[in-house]
Amino acid sequence: MHIRRITRRTPIRSRAHTRTMAAALLSAAALLASACSSAGSASTSASTSAGPAQLAALPRSTPSALAPYYDQKLTWRDCGVPGFQCTTMKAPLDYAEPGAGDVRLAVARKKATGKAKPLGSLLVNPGGPGGSAVDYLQQYAGIGYPAEVRARYDMVAVDPRGVARSEPVECLDGPQMDTFTETDVTPDDQQETDRLVAEFKTFAEACGKRSAQLLRHVSTVDSARDMDILRAALGDRKLNYVGASYGTFLGATYAGLFPARVGRMVLDGAMNPSLSARELNLQQTAGFETAFQSFARDCAKRTDCPLGDKGSTPTKVADNLATFFKKLDAHPVPTGDPDGRKLTESLGTTGVIAAMYDQAEWERLRDALRTAMKDNDGAGLLALSDSYYERDADGRYSNLMFANAAVNCLDLPPAFTSPEGVEKALPEFEKASPVFGPNLAWASLNCAYWPVRATGEPRRIEAKGAAPIVVVGTTRDPATPYPWAQSLAGQLSSGRLLTYVGDGHTAYGRGSTCIDSAIDTYLLGGTPPAKGKRCS
């Protein structure tokens, strides 16, 4: 949560659909686990020596001050995208003071297409934090989810507060972001350390200046409470939901706050809300190492592998990549970019990490590495990095990274509070991943300089009384390591773990008939997968 996470959704059924990257990095760590709202409106039980406290449910009755929000009528209009409707929903800026002002949230839907009895709304979220759920709905879920699911549900999405169309958090302009993303995240001396710290401070100060009021009210608890208002405004008695990556934390938080209102809920690529920021970042570092080892084994079998000859060990492949990164650190590679950007070590590392999210990107990564290493052309890796940061050809960035930092830095206290703390932790991070460890450790420093103090803490989420919740974990998931899914399924009183034995980030809609069938059966009929079910 203090370094970005992405939810990469590459439609397997129809690759022509736009690929959605919902979140960013500055490397890649884990994010979440908020417990109390920014105004302290969500209660928690006391912490014990046994571990983090439990996220406590909110009262079932709606406070009178929130009644106008729950009773609002949504006015739907054409979105400009065939088949979709859009509206704007109001929520209180501060749940502790509902009269202090509103936030306006963008909502989109596609009505159920079938004639069979409708099942209500199905809310979807692709992760981030910072990924646009509306884009995800219009570019993938509303047209790429199974026809049977789309026939029975109104497909719905809301951009969380601070994200995309919902009063977005704003920070740096395009050129400033270019400087930020190019900054060396593996400092070799005090001068480079000072520069990295200065960039983190510049980023934080800009967010604080341009989005001062909003920054205190974009926690995951706030967004979960917004989802309950949307549920009521849609006329649904319970919330049906599919969330990926960070979207699993958002969904689990909703379940913890409103367990009696949970309908059919799928949490794919699950987070573990009971971990601290440091633990999340360290375990995610190990997750990327697991994914890279899988890539390295595959690469070594191929004649076009730029990181080793056929039969090279994964260790040799990793050593060759580390050597390449060191060369980039000393001599950035030309890219032909119209803005004059070169491929730095930071951008090159981001490009490699981006490809770890999806096995389908491994060929593209091999090509990009080969042209950078052999032809001195870094365009391919720069393109991967730009897609990760959501930078367009005109040098404009979406607000993905801004919202990502704003939510993460509010949800948990920072992983590290000083460069000295990072330096002490480097051996542990390097052990978790010799290639990515230093980068991810230093990137974990970003929230140390945030202008708003964190309001959340690690919390267990049990959601006692909730209907069955399906938690999906992929065994070699880089961004949300499989043990997180095991932990969340174990925490939830009604959790049911569904395992995908394979590579990549998240599992639903990625080509496993076994996974898709189990989830579709649950969404359509309410029957969760059998205990211990594993798919490949």
Disulfide bonds with the S-S distance in Angstrom:
Cys79-Cys86 1.80
Cys171-Cys207 1.87
Cys299-Cys305 2.01
Cys409-Cys447 1.88
Cys514-Cys535 1.95
